[in-house]
């Protein structure tokens, strides 16, 4: 089975987190490059790309379906991908996208860029609210932190399942090297959420000491 085939089936190594927990990093990644990365695994329809994106890359990059299709059209005009209509007798015809040599080169150029300078400048609604929480009562803020902590635990449970999915899909697709990087990305998510959980626990104790 080709990697592109099973990716479109049910690839969920990187679960969808509660978006209030994860930071939106400041690195200037382009949605186009994420889409090129997926197509580099194999040919996919727009539906498959959208689904795979939201089952995996949504961990660290958000995009609406309309944005994805708009970028696919732009990338085809740039010569980074091609598309063909696949005629089907038992179901509607489908449009299949394929990465081109120029698209592979663009992906390679992006991967080789030193573009991590702003990686640690992030946005967080939770931290913005926490910063101004002196306007509320301590009990209200403790309640917010307890809710945040509980959400972290839920995400850690989902990540644990995700690690199992990665191993299962590695065996199906026989892509040992690629799966190492999927595991590393999921591991980053686990450590990040664990740190958020531990912070919430520490903050709760700090505020409880003020009561």
LINBEL-V385127 format. One record per helix or strand. SS is the DSSP state (H for helix, E for strand). FROM is the first residue (numbers start at 1). TO is the last residue. If there is no record, write none. Layout:
SS | FROM | TO
SS | FROM | TO
This chain:
H | 3 | 10
E | 24 | 25
H | 31 | 39
E | 44 | 45
H | 46 | 55
H | 57 | 59
H | 65 | 78
E | 81 | 86
E | 94 | 99
H | 101 | 112
E | 122 | 123
H | 125 | 131
H | 133 | 135
H | 138 | 173
H | 176 | 208
